[in-house]
Amino acid sequence: MYLDDFEIDTNVIRTTVSNADLELRANGTGKIKVPSNNVQIDNDLTVSGTTTLSNLVINGNTNITGDVAITGGTVDITGNTNITGDVAVTGSSQLNGDV
């Protein structure tokens, strides 16, 4: 199906204008929901604003610019972690291994 500047073909939605962005927008206070837990992003992902993620698994390199707030729960990191700059801990912390 072709409609204005986009095409829907089986399981693919794409713009037909060269280099045009494809935007999904909800109306008013509506939300865009993905009703499954198997979303795969193969290119860069930029998130602006407040975002809530649950059961997030990241494989590969991750760069975080800005503040990260973790409320409750546990953060498990397997492998090496390189931190450049200060680390501020409010409350207790436990470091195991060679510190």
C-alpha positions as CSV (number, residue, x, y, z in Angstrom):
1,M,0.0,0.0,0.0
2,Y,1.3,3.4,-0.9
3,L,0.0,6.5,0.9
4,D,1.5,10.0,0.3
5,D,5.2,9.6,1.3
6,F,5.2,6.2,2.9
7,E,4.8,2.5,1.9
8,I,3.5,-0.5,3.8
9,D,4.6,-3.8,2.4
10,T,3.9,-6.9,4.4
11,N,5.9,-6.3,7.7
12,V,7.8,-3.2,6.5
13,I,6.8,0.5,6.8
14,R,9.1,2.9,5.1
15,T,9.2,6.4,3.8
16,T,9.4,6.9,0.0
17,V,11.2,10.3,0.2
18,S,14.9,10.0,0.2
19,N,16.5,10.4,3.7
20,A,13.2,11.3,5.3
21,D,12.6,10.3,8.9
22,L,9.8,8.0,9.9
23,E,8.0,9.3,13.0
24,L,5.5,7.5,15.2
25,R,3.4,9.9,17.2
26,A,0.5,9.3,19.5
27,N,-2.3,12.0,19.8
28,G,-2.8,14.0,23.0
29,T,-1.8,11.9,26.1
30,G,-1.8,8.7,24.1
31,K,1.3,6.5,23.9
32,I,3.0,4.4,21.3
33,K,3.2,0.9,22.7
34,V,5.1,-2.1,21.6
35,P,3.1,-5.1,23.0
36,S,5.9,-7.5,23.0
37,N,9.3,-7.9,24.7
38,N,11.4,-8.6,21.6
39,V,12.3,-5.3,20.1
40,Q,15.7,-5.2,18.3
41,I,17.5,-2.0,17.4
42,D,20.4,-2.5,15.0
43,N,21.5,1.1,14.7
44,D,22.0,4.0,17.1
45,L,19.2,4.8,19.6
46,T,18.8,8.3,21.0
47,V,16.3,8.7,23.9
48,S,15.3,12.2,25.0
49,G,13.4,13.0,28.1
50,T,12.4,10.6,30.9
51,T,12.3,7.0,29.9
52,T,11.4,4.0,32.0
53,L,12.9,0.7,31.1
54,S,12.3,-2.7,32.8
55,N,14.4,-5.8,32.3
56,L,16.9,-4.0,30.1
57,V,19.7,-6.2,28.7
58,I,22.5,-4.5,26.8
59,N,25.0,-6.5,24.8
60,G,28.0,-4.6,23.5
61,N,29.3,-1.2,24.2
62,T,27.2,1.5,25.8
63,N,28.0,5.2,26.2
64,I,25.9,7.2,28.7
65,T,26.2,11.0,28.7
66,G,24.5,12.7,31.6
67,D,23.1,11.5,34.9
68,V,21.7,8.1,35.6
69,A,19.3,7.6,38.5
70,I,18.8,4.0,39.8
71,T,16.0,3.7,42.4
72,G,15.8,0.4,44.2
73,G,16.7,-2.9,42.6
74,T,20.2,-4.2,41.8
75,V,22.6,-3.4,39.0
76,D,24.7,-6.4,37.9
77,I,27.7,-5.7,35.7
78,T,29.7,-8.7,34.4
79,G,33.1,-7.9,32.9
80,N,35.3,-4.8,33.1
81,T,33.9,-1.3,33.9
82,N,36.0,1.8,33.2
83,I,34.9,4.9,35.0
84,T,36.5,8.3,34.2
85,G,35.6,10.9,36.7
86,D,34.0,10.8,40.2
87,V,31.7,8.2,41.7
88,A,29.4,9.5,44.4
89,V,27.8,6.9,46.7
90,T,25.1,7.9,49.2
91,G,24.6,5.0,51.7
92,S,26.5,1.8,51.8
93,S,28.4,0.0,49.0
94,Q,30.2,-3.2,48.7
95,L,33.1,-3.9,46.4
96,N,34.4,-7.4,46.0
97,G,37.7,-8.5,44.5
98,D,40.8,-6.3,43.7
99,V,40.0,-2.7,44.5
